[in-house]
Amino acid sequence: MKVSVILPTYNEAGNIVSLVEEILMVLPSDIQPEIIVVDDDSPDNTGEIVGKTFASNPAVKILLRTEDRGLAKSIRYGIEHASGDSVIVMDTDFTHDPAEIPRLIHVGEIFDVVSGSRFCAGGNMEGKAHYLASFVYNLVLRVILRTQVQDNLGGFFIMNRKKLLSLPFDKIFYGYGDYFFRFIYLCEKRGYTIIEVPAFYTIRTRGKSKSNFLKVFFGYIWSALKFVGFSSFK
């Protein structure tokens, strides 16, 4: 089986080489890898570093985007250029642990969507304040979306590529991390089977975070309200 791993990057020069190397190391031997780094023309030359470091490895591909940039759109671009039987999407700052990839692949043989979750039984997150903030995000989103999914902002998942491509991308892949709750919501509406497996999310140790708590919180809530419509509360 071939598995494509989508890695959206912007100024991740300090992380990306180690991340790709770890992913290649943990992938099961019977898996044909395709690592797709989608770089939004990073000023720190992330894309160039990947291209030079892995020039002799055909399993690692670099896609450079110079227009209409953004996290969700980079993920979409990577998915549309993937050729694997299944697609994994994950962050590139080591928030998501590559060591958990084999479990995603294994469980993904049974379920349509497998999501690495901080909030299902066994899941956790480094940093109490960060954990509590993310928990509040998800609690409010669960009320708005009326979903049983515990982690609606995780962004660490695997899905069969053909089923993934059947989703309405224009309704999902815009904005930042909020793309993920739209993805989960529409998968539920399609009747796809979704399961959360416990995952431990770490705090970025290299590079600079691109998130602001209050801006993200109110932005995501407003985005969710617009997405499902105020009629959901009637």
N, C-alpha and C positions, 0 to 999 in steps of 0.2 A: 504494500500500500504506500502511496505517495502522500506526504503531508506537507502542506505549505504553511510556513510561519510568517505572519505579517508583522513587521516591526516599523511603526511610524516614528520618524526621528526629526528633532529640531534641536540643534546644539547638544548633541549627546556624544561628542568626541571622546569624553572620558569614560563612557560606559559601553559603547556599542561593540567594540572588538571583543571584550571579555564576555559580553552577553551572547554574541553569535557563537563563540567558541564553546561556551557552556551548553548552549542549546544543541549543538552538533554532538557534544559529548554524551548528553543524557538521552538522546533519541534512541529508541530500541534498534537493534541491529537489522531487524526485518523491515524497517521503515526507510523509504527513499525520501531524503529531505529536500526541501526547497525553502531556503531562507530568503525572504524578500524584504529588503530594507528600503522603505519609502521615505526619502529625505526631502524636506521642504526647503531646500537650498540653504542649509545651515551656514551662518557666517563663520562657525568654528571648523568648517570643512569636514563635517561628519561623513558626508557622502564620499568625498575624495579618500578619506582614510579607509573606509570600507572597501572601496574599489581597489586600492593599492594592496591592502592587507590580504584580501581574498581573491586576488586576480587569477590565481591558479586553481581555484575551487569553483567548479561550475554549479555547485549546489547553492552558492550564495550570489544573489542578484541585487543590484542597486538601481533603484528607480528615482530619478531626480525630478522634482516638481518645482517650477519657478512661478507658477500662476495659480490663483484661486486656492491659496494654501490653507491649511488647517488640519487638526488632528483627524476629525471624522472623515474628511474628504481624502486624506492620505490613506486611511484604512480602506475606504471604498476603492481607491485606485489600486491598492495592493491586491485586494480580493479579485478585482476585475482582471488582473494580470497573473493570477495564480493558476497553476495547472494541477494541483494536488487533488486527491480524492476527498480529503478533508482539509479544512483551514483552521489554523489557530491564530488568534489575535491576542497580543499582549503588549504591555508597556515596555519601554526601553530604558528605564531608569532603575531596574532591578527591584521595583515594587512587587512585581510578579516573579516568583521563583521558578527558574527553568526546571528545577528538580521535580516539579509537580506535573510537568508535561506528559510523562509516560502514563500517569493515572488518567489524565484527560483523554488521551488517545484510547486507552483500554475501555473506559466507560462510554466513550463516544461510539463504540461499536454497537451499543445497545440503544442509546438515546439520541434524539435529533440534535439537541443542544446540551452541552455540558459546560457549566460555568463554575470557575473557581471562586468560592464565596467566603467572605470574611465573617458572615453573620449566621450561617447555618451551623448546626452542631459540629464542633471541632474546629471551626474556622476562627481566625483571630487577626490582629493587626498590631504592628509595633507602634508604640507611642499612645498613651492613654488619651491625650487631648485629640489627637488625630482620629483615633478610634471612635470617640464620642461624637465628634463632628460628623464623621461619615455615617454613624448610626442614626443621627438626627436627620441627615439628608434622606436616608433610606426609609425611615419611619414615615416622614411626610410624603415621600413619593409613593409608598405603598398605599397610603390612604387615597391619594389622588388617582393612582392607576388601578386600584382595587386588584392587586396582584398578591399571590402567595409567595412569590419569589422574594427571598430574604435580602439579596444584594443586587440592587438595580443599577449600580454604578461601578461594578467591578471591572468590566472590560477585559477579563481574562477568560477566554472560552474557546471551544472547538465546535465545529459544525460541518456536516457534509456539504461540500462545495455546491453541488447541484441544487440542493434545497436552499442554501444560502442565496444563490443567484436568483431564486424564484421570488425573493422578497422585493418589495417596492423600495429600492435604494434611495429614491428621491425623498421619501418620507422619513428616512432613517439617518442618512449620513450627512449631517450638517451640524455646525456648532462644535462643541468640544466633547467632554465625556458624557454629555447628555444623550449622545447618539445611542448609548447602550440601553437606557431604559426604553427608548423607542423600539430598538431591536427586540428586546425581550417582550415588550407589549405586543408587537405585531406577530412574533413567533407564537405567543399564546393564542392570539386571535386566529391564527392559521391552524391551530390544533397540534402544533409540533410538540413532541415530548421534551420537556426541559427538566434537568436535574442539576442541583447544586452539590458540588463536592467541597469539603473543607479545604481552605487555603490560608496560608499565613502571608499577609502583605507586610512588606518592610517599608521603612522610611528611606527616601533618597539620601545617599551618602556622598555622591559626587554630582556636580552640576547644580543648577538652580531650578527650584520648582517654578512652574508657570501658572500656579493657581493662587487665587486670593479667596479666603474663606467666605466673606460676606457677598462678594460679587458672584462667586460660584453658587452659593446657597440660593440667593434670590433669583439668579438667572435660571438655575435648573428648575426651581419651583414654577416660575412663570412659564418656562418652556413646556413643562408637563401639563400645566393648566390649559395652555393653548392647544397642546397636542390632543388631549382627550376631549376638550370642550367643557365649558361650564355646565352643559346639560347633564354631565355625569353625576352631578349632585342632586338632580331633581328626582 
